[in-house]
Amino acid sequence: MNDPTTVIDRLRRTTDSIVGEADLRERLATGRPLRIKYGVDCTAPDLHLGHAVNLWMMRQLQDLGHLVVFLLGDLTTRVGDPTGRSETRPVLTPEEIDANATSFLEQVSLVLRTDPAVFEVRRNSEWYDGMQVAELLGLFAQVTHAQLMARDMFRERVAAGREIAVHELVYPVLQGYDSFAVQSDLTIVGSDQLFNEQLGRHFQQRLGAPPQVVITTTITPGLDGRAKQSKSLNNYVGLTDPRREKFGKLMSIPDDLVEPYARVYTELPTDTVAALGSAAAHGGPQARDAKLRVAAAVVTRYHGAGTAKAELEAFRRTFSDRNQPEEMPEIVVDSTVRTALDLLRAIRPGDSNSELRRLIRQGAVTIDGTRVDDPAEAVDLGDGVVIKSGARTWHRVRRH
C-alpha cells in the first residue's frame, strides 16, 4: 500500500517538482507514518480548486495512514507573508485571526480527514510566544541577507523603489523554523512557497533533523485562462461554492483548459483526460460535451455522483435549452434596496462594488428578463421577481 514507487507515481499527476525525492522514497519504505506539514496564514480564507490540489494529495496520503499537521500560522499572520505582494500587508487583530482560523478548518475539512489518527492541529504561537529574544536572534543568525534577497519579490520591490519592512524579511525565517518545530517529513505547496520551504530544509539540517521533502504542485490558470485563480479577479471556483455554481463556472472555461482541468481537478483516468483534451481542441459541440464531463467529474468529487448527474441534467435544461431553472435561491430585500447596484449587493454580498458594476455594464443582469445597464438605475421590485446576474446565477426576490 505504501510502496514508494506506487505512491509517488500517483502523486505525480499533480506534481510540478520534488525536492528530496530520494528521501521520500526512503521514508515511505520504512512504513512509518509521515508527518506532512500543511501551514496556512490565518488571513481571510476563500479556498478554491487550485488550493485543493494540495489538499487532495494530502488526502491520498492520509488514506494510506500518514498524518497531516495542520499548522495555523497565528503568529506569522501577525507578521504578514510578503509572497506575491508589492506592498506590506495590513496587520490583523487577534479576533480576526481566530475567526479566520475557524473558517480555514471548516473549509479544509471538505477534503481532508480530520480524525485525530491522521490530522493534528498546531499553532506556531506555541513555540514563538515563549521564545527568548536570544534564541530568536540565534535563528536569524543562521540565515544570511543574501539568501533572503535572492527571493524575486524582494528584488522586484527594491528595483521599484518600494520599501521592505524588516518583519517581512523575517517571515521566511519563521516559516522555515516551523518545519523543524513540527518535525515535518514532507510539505506539499505551490511553487510560490518553495523559497520558504527550502529554508525549512535549511533549518532542519542546521539543527540536526532530517530535512523535509518539498513537493510543489501544478498551477493552472483561472476560469479566464490567464491569471491563476483569485477571488479579486473573480476567476475561480470556490470549495464552498454551491454545486450548481461550481458546475456553471466550469462550463465557462476556455477550450484549451479542458485537458489541464481534467487532469488536475478530477480523478478521471489519464486516457479519458487525453481524449477530453483532444475533443475540446475541435471546438463547438465536442468542446461543450468535454466541459460537461469535466464539470460533472469535479462536482462528483465534492458532492457525489448523484448530485453531479442532477446538475448535468439541470444545466442542459437551463442553458442548452435556454430555460429558466425550476429551482433558484430566494433572497429577501427591504426598502433600502433602491437601485440595481443595491440589488446586486444583496444578491452577491461576496463580490466587490466594482465587480457588481462591471456585471451590470456588461449587460449580464436582467430583472424578469429585462436587461439593466446602469448601476444607479432605480428598480421597482414586485414580490417574486426573478433576477439573473451573470451567465449562471439566478435568484427570486421577495420583499420584506
C-alpha positions in Angstrom: 0.0 0.0 0.0 2.9 2.4 0.8 5.1 1.1 -2.0 7.3 4.2 -2.7 7.0 3.9 -6.5 3.3 3.4 -6.5 2.7 6.3 -4.1 5.0 8.8 -5.9 3.6 7.8 -9.3 0.1 8.6 -8.1 1.2 12.0 -6.7 3.0 12.9 -9.9 -0.3 13.5 -11.7 -0.5 17.0 -10.0 3.2 17.4 -9.1 5.5 20.0 -10.6 8.7 19.2 -8.7 10.0 17.1 -5.8 12.9 18.4 -3.7 14.4 15.4 -1.9 12.7 12.6 -3.8 15.3 10.0 -2.6 14.5 10.9 1.0 10.8 10.5 0.2 11.3 7.0 -1.2 13.4 6.0 1.8 10.8 7.3 4.3 7.9 5.6 2.6 9.8 2.3 2.5 10.1 2.3 6.3 6.3 2.1 6.7 6.4 4.8 9.3 3.6 7.4 9.1 4.9 10.6 7.6 4.3 14.0 9.2 3.0 16.2 6.4 3.1 19.9 7.3 0.3 22.0 5.9 0.9 25.5 7.0 -1.5 28.4 6.5 -1.6 32.0 7.4 -4.8 33.0 9.1 -5.8 35.6 6.6 -9.3 35.5 5.3 -9.7 32.1 3.7 -11.5 31.5 0.5 -10.2 28.2 -0.7 -10.7 27.2 -4.4 -9.9 24.3 -6.7 -6.3 25.5 -7.0 -5.7 25.2 -3.3 -7.5 21.9 -3.2 -4.8 20.3 -5.5 -2.5 20.2 -2.5 -5.3 19.0 -0.2 -6.3 16.1 -2.4 -2.6 14.9 -2.5 -2.5 15.1 1.3 -5.9 13.2 1.5 -4.4 10.4 -0.6 -1.5 10.1 1.9 -4.0 10.3 4.8 -5.8 7.3 3.3 -2.5 5.4 3.5 -2.2 6.3 7.2 0.0 9.3 7.0 -0.6 12.4 9.3 -1.3 15.9 8.2 -0.1 18.5 10.7 -2.4 21.5 10.0 -0.3 24.4 11.2 -2.1 27.6 11.8 0.4 30.4 11.5 -1.3 32.7 14.0 2.0 34.3 15.0 3.3 34.6 11.4 -0.1 36.1 10.4 0.7 39.0 12.7 4.0 39.4 10.7 2.4 39.0 7.2 3.7 36.8 4.4 5.2 39.0 1.7 4.7 36.3 -1.0 3.3 37.8 -4.2 3.0 41.3 -2.6 4.3 44.6 -3.9 3.3 46.4 -0.7 3.4 45.5 3.0 0.3 43.6 4.2 -2.0 45.1 6.8 -1.9 43.6 10.3 -4.9 41.6 11.5 -6.3 41.7 15.1 -6.2 38.5 17.3 -10.0 38.3 16.9 -9.8 38.3 13.1 -7.0 35.7 13.2 -9.1 33.4 15.4 -12.2 33.8 13.2 -10.2 33.1 10.0 -8.6 30.0 11.7 -12.0 28.6 12.4 -13.1 29.2 8.8 -9.9 27.5 7.5 -10.6 24.4 9.5 -14.2 24.2 8.2 -13.0 24.6 4.6 -10.2 22.1 4.6 -12.5 19.5 6.2 -14.3 19.4 2.8 -11.3 17.5 1.5 -9.1 16.3 4.4 -10.0 13.8 7.0 -10.0 15.4 10.4 -10.0 12.3 12.7 -7.0 12.6 15.2 -5.3 9.5 13.8 -4.4 11.4 10.6 -4.9 15.0 11.5 -3.2 17.2 14.1 -3.8 20.9 14.6 -1.0 23.1 15.8 -0.4 26.9 16.1 3.1 28.4 15.7 2.4 30.7 18.6 3.1 27.6 20.7 6.8 28.0 20.2 7.2 31.6 19.2 5.2 33.2 22.1 7.6 31.7 24.7 10.8 32.0 22.7 13.5 34.2 24.3 15.0 37.0 22.3 18.5 35.4 22.4 17.1 32.2 20.9 15.2 34.1 18.2 18.3 36.0 17.3 20.1 32.7 17.1 17.7 31.6 14.4 18.2 34.8 12.4 22.0 34.3 12.6 21.6 31.1 10.6 20.2 32.9 7.5 22.1 35.5 5.5 20.9 38.7 3.9 22.0 37.3 0.5 19.8 34.3 1.0 16.7 36.4 1.7 17.4 38.9 -1.1 17.6 36.0 -3.6 13.9 36.0 -3.4 12.4 37.5 -6.6 9.7 39.6 -4.9 12.2 41.3 -2.7 14.5 42.1 -5.6 11.5 43.4 -7.6 10.4 45.7 -4.7 14.0 47.1 -4.3 14.2 47.7 -8.1 10.9 49.5 -8.0 12.0 51.7 -5.1 9.4 50.2 -2.7 10.2 49.6 0.9 10.6 46.2 2.6 9.9 46.2 6.3 12.3 44.1 8.5 9.4 42.0 9.7 8.8 40.9 6.1 12.4 39.7 5.8 11.9 37.8 9.0 8.8 36.0 7.8 10.5 33.3 5.7 12.8 32.6 8.6 9.9 32.0 10.9 8.1 29.8 8.4 11.3 27.8 7.8 11.7 27.1 11.5 8.1 25.9 11.7 9.2 22.8 9.8 11.7 21.9 12.5 9.2 22.6 15.3 6.6 20.2 13.9 9.1 17.6 12.8 7.9 17.8 9.2 8.8 14.9 6.9 7.0 16.4 3.9 5.2 19.5 2.8 3.1 20.0 -0.4 2.9 23.6 -1.6 2.5 25.8 -4.6 5.7 26.9 -6.3 5.4 30.4 -4.8 6.2 28.8 -1.4 9.3 26.9 -2.4 11.7 29.5 -1.2 10.2 29.5 2.4 10.1 25.7 2.5 13.7 25.4 1.3 14.5 27.5 4.4 12.7 24.8 6.3 15.1 22.2 5.0 17.9 24.6 5.8 16.9 24.9 9.5 16.3 21.2 9.9 19.7 20.3 8.6 21.3 23.0 10.8 19.5 21.8 13.9 20.2 18.2 13.4 16.9 16.9 12.0 16.2 15.1 8.7 15.3 17.7 6.0 11.7 17.7 4.9 10.8 16.7 1.3 9.1 19.6 -0.6 6.6 18.8 -3.3 5.5 21.7 -5.5 2.2 21.3 -7.3 0.8 22.1 -10.7 -0.8 25.5 -11.0 -3.4 26.1 -13.7 -4.9 29.4 -14.9 -8.2 30.6 -13.6 -11.5 30.5 -15.5 -10.4 33.3 -17.7 -7.5 31.3 -19.0 -5.0 33.9 -17.9 -4.0 34.6 -14.2 -4.2 31.9 -11.6 -7.5 31.6 -9.7 -8.2 34.5 -7.4 -11.2 36.0 -5.6 -10.1 39.5 -6.6 -10.2 38.6 -10.3 -13.4 36.6 -9.9 -11.9 33.8 -12.0 -12.1 30.9 -9.5 -14.2 28.0 -8.4 -14.6 28.1 -4.6 -14.7 25.0 -2.5 -17.7 26.4 -0.7 -19.5 27.5 -3.9 -22.9 25.8 -4.3 -22.8 22.7 -6.5 -24.7 24.4 -9.3 -22.4 27.4 -9.3 -19.4 25.0 -9.5 -20.9 23.3 -12.5 -21.8 26.5 -14.3 -18.4 28.2 -13.7 -16.6 25.2 -15.1 -18.7 25.3 -18.3 -17.2 28.8 -18.9 -13.5 27.7 -19.2 -11.7 28.2 -22.5 -11.4 25.1 -24.6 -7.7 24.8 -24.0 -8.2 24.4 -20.3 -10.3 21.3 -20.6 -7.3 18.9 -20.5 -5.4 20.5 -17.6 -8.5 21.0 -15.6 -9.5 17.3 -16.1 -6.0 16.2 -15.1 -5.5 18.4 -12.1 -9.0 18.8 -10.7 -10.6 15.4 -11.3 -9.8 11.7 -10.8 -10.8 10.8 -14.4 -8.4 8.1 -15.9 -5.5 9.6 -17.8 -6.7 8.2 -21.2 -10.0 9.8 -20.6 -8.3 13.1 -19.8 -6.3 12.9 -23.1 -9.5 12.2 -25.0 -11.3 15.1 -23.5 -8.4 17.4 -24.4 -8.5 16.2 -27.9 -12.3 16.7 -28.2 -12.0 20.2 -26.8 -9.4 21.1 -29.4 -12.1 20.6 -32.1 -14.3 23.3 -30.5 -18.1 23.5 -30.9 -20.3 20.7 -29.6 -17.3 18.4 -28.9 -15.7 21.1 -26.6 -19.1 21.7 -24.9 -19.5 18.0 -24.2 -15.9 17.7 -22.9 -16.6 20.6 -20.5 -19.8 18.8 -19.3 -17.7 15.8 -18.5 -15.1 17.8 -16.6 -17.8 19.8 -14.7 -19.6 16.6 -13.7 -16.4 15.0 -12.5 -15.5 18.0 -10.3 -19.0 18.1 -8.8 -18.8 14.3 -8.2 -15.6 14.7 -6.3 -17.1 17.2 -3.9 -20.8 16.4 -3.8 -21.3 12.8 -5.1 -22.2 11.2 -8.4 -26.0 11.6 -7.8 -25.7 15.3 -7.4 -23.4 15.6 -10.4 -26.0 13.8 -12.6 -28.7 16.1 -11.3 -26.6 19.2 -12.1 -25.7 17.9 -15.5 -29.4 17.5 -16.3 -30.3 20.9 -14.8 -27.5 22.6 -16.8 -28.7 21.1 -20.1 -32.3 22.2 -19.4 -31.4 25.7 -18.3 -28.6 26.6 -20.6 -28.7 24.3 -23.6 -32.4 24.8 -23.9 -32.3 28.4 -22.7 -34.8 27.7 -19.9 -35.1 29.4 -16.6 -34.2 27.0 -13.8 -37.1 25.3 -12.0 -35.5 26.0 -8.6 -33.5 29.0 -7.6 -32.4 30.6 -4.2 -34.7 33.2 -2.8 -33.4 36.5 -1.3 -35.4 38.8 0.9 -34.8 42.5 0.4 -36.2 45.6 2.2 -36.9 49.2 1.3 -33.2 50.2 1.3 -32.8 48.4 -2.0 -33.5 51.1 -4.5 -31.0 50.8 -7.3 -29.7 48.0 -9.5 -26.4 48.1 -7.6 -28.2 47.9 -4.2 -30.0 44.8 -5.5 -26.8 43.1 -6.6 -25.1 43.9 -3.3 -28.0 42.0 -1.6 -27.8 39.1 -4.0 -24.0 38.8 -4.3 -22.6 40.0 -1.0 -19.2 38.4 -1.6 -18.5 40.5 -4.7 -16.9 43.9 -4.7 -18.8 47.0 -5.9 -16.5 47.3 -8.9 -17.3 43.6 -9.8 -21.0 44.3 -9.5 -20.9 47.5 -11.6 -19.0 45.6 -14.3 -21.6 42.9 -14.4 -24.4 45.5 -14.9 -22.5 47.5 -17.5 -21.7 44.3 -19.4 -25.4 43.6 -19.8 -25.2 40.5 -17.6 -28.1 41.5 -15.3 -31.8 41.1 -16.0 -34.9 41.7 -14.0 -37.8 39.4 -15.1 -36.0 39.2 -18.5 -35.4 42.9 -18.9 -31.7 43.9 -19.1 -30.4 46.5 -16.7 -27.4 48.6 -17.9 -27.0 51.3 -15.3 -25.8 50.6 -11.7 -27.8 53.7 -10.5 -31.0 52.7 -12.3 -34.0 52.7 -9.9 -35.6 49.2 -9.5 -39.2 48.6 -8.7 -39.3 45.1 -7.3 -42.5 43.2 -7.1 -42.7 40.1 -5.0 -41.3 37.0 -6.8 -39.3 38.9 -9.4 -36.6 36.8 -11.0 -33.0 38.3 -11.2 -30.3 36.8 -13.4 -26.8 38.1 -12.7 -24.1 36.7 -14.9 -24.5 33.7 -17.2 -25.4 31.2 -14.5 -26.7 32.9 -11.4 -30.5 33.2 -10.7 -32.4 34.5 -7.7 -36.0 35.1 -6.9 -36.6 38.2 -4.9 -39.1 38.5 -2.0 -40.0 41.8 -0.3 -39.5 42.1 3.4 
